[in-house]
Amino acid sequence: MCNSANTSLYKTVLDCSSEKPDLSCYLAIVLWLGWLFLLPVYFISLPILWIYSKTTFFYLIGPTFPLIMISAIYPISPNYQPQWTKALGRWIMNSAKRYFSLTVKIEEIEALEKTGVCLFALEPHDVLPVSIFWGSDYLNLVPNHKNIGCMSGILFQIPIIKHIFTWVSASSADRKNCMKLLSSGRSVTINPGGVSEVAHLGNKNERTLFLKTRFGFTKLGTQTGLYNIYTYMGDQHIHFLSCVGEHIAVDEGDADIAFC
């Protein structure tokens, strides 16, 4: 859970901790994240099928390869996405909040609404940093903010995955793209700790955050003159509990926080 010196500053804007995911939630999560596992299996299986069963190989590659090629060359700019992709993205995000039992608490939400464009720093980085979806436009938890989650740019080079992630309001975390998003009036959510934190997730008694050497995020805020808003995602092994604000003290049972 998240505590503050003055707990009255926090407002719970979303609480899905008691909701149970249904079949549609599982389908949405597979459509959103399943490609991260299905595509490697697909490409690994192709040479095996070519060797042992060419008939199965052609049955598999016939309908799927053209789809992958179209996705590879089709642009991911929001201006080129069909209208139905927005409805799909909204369905996936609203299913995700139930699947992950998302709870969001925001400190002084009235002040946050008045800040305009800002940078959200989300910690810690999980194996898959899907927790950045807490601020998705489709959930509309932070009024007056058009928010987009930024992830590793390599994800937006992979066919199908790059379009699915674009449809759920995500984008590349490279500096040039972040500057472009901020200048267009979009707030961005970034995991400044990066994948270095993933190696320490196995220790449930301690959360290790790599922040002391992460100057890029602070520099980005300084160059743009925007507010840096810190967000902690707790209890990721159980459900997603997001606390947004300045005075965040973290209490995950007996877990300690270490900064590197």
C-alpha positions in Angstrom: 0.0 0.0 0.0 1.0 3.7 -0.2 1.1 6.0 2.7 1.5 9.8 3.0 2.3 12.1 5.8 -1.3 13.3 5.3 -3.4 10.5 3.9 -6.3 12.9 3.3 -4.2 14.3 0.3 -4.8 11.0 -1.5 -7.9 10.4 -3.5 -8.8 6.9 -4.8 -9.8 7.5 -8.4 -10.1 3.8 -9.4 -10.4 0.7 -7.3 -10.7 -2.7 -9.1 -9.2 -4.7 -6.3 -12.5 -6.6 -5.7 -13.4 -7.2 -9.4 -12.8 -10.6 -10.9 -11.7 -10.9 -14.5 -14.1 -12.7 -16.9 -13.4 -14.5 -20.2 -13.3 -11.3 -22.2 -10.5 -9.9 -19.9 -8.4 -13.0 -20.7 -9.0 -12.6 -24.4 -8.1 -8.9 -24.2 -4.8 -9.6 -22.4 -3.9 -12.3 -24.9 -4.5 -9.9 -27.7 -2.5 -7.2 -26.0 0.5 -9.2 -24.6 0.2 -12.6 -26.1 2.1 -11.6 -29.3 5.3 -11.2 -27.2 5.2 -15.0 -26.8 3.4 -16.1 -29.9 5.7 -14.4 -32.4 8.9 -16.0 -31.2 7.2 -19.4 -31.2 5.9 -18.7 -34.7 9.3 -17.9 -36.1 11.1 -20.8 -34.3 8.5 -23.3 -35.5 8.9 -22.3 -39.2 12.2 -24.0 -39.9 11.1 -27.0 -37.8 8.0 -27.4 -39.9 9.9 -26.9 -43.1 12.1 -29.9 -42.2 9.5 -32.3 -40.9 6.2 -31.2 -42.5 6.2 -28.9 -45.5 2.4 -29.2 -45.8 1.8 -27.9 -42.3 4.4 -25.2 -43.1 2.5 -23.8 -46.0 -0.8 -24.1 -44.2 0.7 -21.9 -41.4 2.6 -19.4 -43.5 -0.1 -18.9 -46.1 -2.5 -16.8 -44.1 -0.1 -15.4 -41.5 2.9 -14.2 -43.5 1.0 -11.6 -45.5 -0.5 -10.3 -42.3 3.0 -9.9 -40.8 4.3 -8.2 -43.9 1.5 -5.7 -44.0 2.1 -4.9 -40.4 5.8 -4.5 -41.0 5.4 -1.9 -43.7 2.2 -0.1 -42.5 3.0 3.0 -40.5 2.2 3.3 -36.7 1.4 7.0 -36.8 -2.0 7.6 -35.1 -3.1 9.5 -38.2 -3.0 6.3 -40.2 -4.9 4.0 -37.8 -8.4 3.0 -38.6 -11.2 4.3 -36.4 -12.1 0.8 -35.1 -8.6 0.6 -33.5 -9.7 3.2 -30.9 -12.6 1.0 -29.8 -10.3 -2.0 -29.6 -7.7 -0.1 -27.5 -10.4 1.1 -25.1 -11.7 -2.4 -24.7 -8.3 -3.8 -24.0 -7.4 -1.1 -21.4 -10.7 -1.4 -19.6 -10.3 -5.2 -19.5 -6.7 -4.8 -18.3 -7.8 -2.7 -15.3 -10.0 -5.6 -14.1 -7.5 -8.4 -15.0 -4.7 -6.7 -13.0 -7.1 -5.4 -10.2 -5.8 -1.9 -10.8 -6.2 0.6 -8.0 -5.0 4.2 -8.5 -4.6 6.8 -5.7 -3.6 10.4 -6.6 -2.2 13.0 -4.2 -3.8 16.4 -4.5 -5.6 15.5 -7.8 -7.0 19.1 -8.1 -3.5 20.4 -8.3 -2.5 17.7 -10.8 -5.4 18.6 -13.0 -4.1 22.2 -13.3 -0.5 21.3 -14.1 -1.1 20.7 -17.7 1.4 18.6 -19.6 3.8 16.7 -17.3 6.2 13.7 -17.0 5.1 10.7 -14.9 8.0 8.6 -13.6 6.7 5.1 -12.8 8.6 2.7 -10.6 9.5 -0.1 -10.4 10.1 -1.6 -13.8 8.5 -5.1 -14.0 9.5 -7.9 -16.4 6.9 -6.5 -18.7 6.3 -2.8 -17.9 2.6 -3.1 -18.6 1.8 -1.1 -15.5 2.2 2.1 -17.5 -1.3 1.6 -18.7 -2.6 3.1 -15.4 -2.6 6.6 -17.1 -4.1 5.5 -20.4 -6.4 8.0 -22.0 -8.9 5.2 -22.3 -9.2 5.0 -18.5 -9.5 8.8 -18.2 -8.3 8.8 -14.5 -6.4 12.1 -14.7 -8.7 14.8 -16.1 -7.2 17.5 -18.4 -4.3 15.1 -19.3 -3.7 13.4 -22.5 -1.4 10.7 -21.3 0.6 8.1 -23.2 2.9 5.3 -21.9 6.4 5.1 -23.4 8.2 1.8 -23.7 11.4 0.5 -25.3 11.6 1.6 -28.9 12.5 -2.0 -30.1 8.8 -3.0 -29.4 7.7 -0.5 -32.1 10.0 -2.2 -34.7 8.3 -5.6 -34.4 5.3 -6.4 -36.7 1.9 -6.7 -35.1 3.2 -5.8 -31.7 4.0 -2.3 -32.8 0.4 -1.8 -33.9 -1.3 -3.4 -30.9 0.8 -1.2 -28.6 0.0 1.9 -30.6 -3.7 1.1 -30.4 -3.6 0.9 -26.6 -2.0 4.4 -26.5 1.7 3.5 -26.1 4.7 4.9 -27.9 8.5 4.7 -28.0 10.5 6.0 -25.0 13.4 7.5 -27.1 14.2 11.1 -26.3 13.2 12.5 -29.7 9.8 10.9 -29.6 9.2 11.9 -26.0 10.0 15.5 -26.9 7.6 15.3 -29.9 4.8 14.0 -27.7 5.4 16.6 -25.0 5.4 19.4 -27.5 2.1 18.2 -28.9 0.4 18.5 -25.5 0.7 14.8 -24.4 1.8 13.9 -20.9 4.1 10.8 -20.9 4.7 8.0 -18.5 8.2 6.5 -18.4 10.0 3.8 -16.3 13.2 5.7 -15.7 14.7 2.8 -13.7 14.7 0.6 -16.8 15.3 -3.1 -17.1 18.1 -3.0 -14.6 15.4 -3.3 -11.9 14.1 -6.5 -13.3 17.0 -8.6 -12.1 16.1 -7.7 -8.5 12.4 -8.6 -8.7 13.0 -12.1 -7.3 13.6 -10.7 -3.8 10.1 -10.0 -2.5 11.5 -8.5 0.7 13.2 -5.6 -1.1 12.4 -3.3 -4.1 15.6 -2.0 -5.8 15.1 1.2 -7.8 17.8 2.4 -10.1 17.3 6.2 -10.0 20.5 7.8 -8.8 22.2 7.4 -12.2 19.1 8.1 -14.3 19.6 11.7 -15.2 17.9 11.5 -18.6 14.4 11.7 -17.2 15.2 14.7 -14.9 17.1 16.4 -17.8 14.0 15.9 -20.0 11.9 17.7 -17.4 14.4 20.5 -17.0 14.7 21.1 -20.8 10.9 21.2 -21.2 10.2 23.1 -18.0 7.5 20.5 -17.1 6.6 18.9 -13.8 8.0 15.5 -12.9 5.3 13.5 -11.2 6.5 10.4 -9.3 4.4 7.3 -9.3 4.9 4.0 -7.5 3.3 0.8 -8.5 3.1 -1.5 -5.5 2.0 -5.1 -4.9 2.8 -6.1 -8.5 3.0 -9.8 -7.5 -0.7 -9.6 -6.3 -2.3 -6.7 -8.2 -1.5 -3.2 -9.5 -1.7 -0.4 -6.8 -0.6 2.9 -8.3 0.1 5.9 -6.1 0.7 9.2 -7.8 2.2 12.2 -5.9 5.1 13.9 -4.2 4.9 12.5 -0.7 5.0 8.8 -1.3 6.1 6.4 1.4 5.9 2.7 0.4 4.6 -0.1 2.5 4.5 -3.5 0.8 4.2 -5.7 3.8 7.8 -6.1 5.1 9.5 -5.1 1.8 12.3 -2.5 2.0 13.2 0.0 -0.7 16.8 0.3 -2.0 17.9 3.1 -4.3 20.8 2.5 -6.7 
